[in-house]
Amino acid sequence: MRSILYIIAVILVIGWLLGVFVYSVSGLIHILLVLAIISLLIGIIGGKGA
């Protein structure tokens, strides 16, 4: 489960970077960044409990 969260976070960060540099869709891009950070935090917090 932890590796899936990291994969999702990496995909979201890559999408955010592409959006910032290519598409300039500010609202959606910042939502992607927030989702990536949240999934990383869940992975870190969940990893300590295991």
C-alpha positions, 0 to 999 in steps of 0.5 A: 500500500505504501509503494502505491501512495509513493507512485501516485505522489510521483505521478501527481508531482510530474503532472504538476510540473508539466502543468506549470511549465507547459499548460499554465492551468493554475487551479488544477495544477495546485490541486495536483500538488496538494494531493501529492503532498497529502499522499506522501504524508499519509505514506509517511504517517502510515509507515510509522504505524507498521 
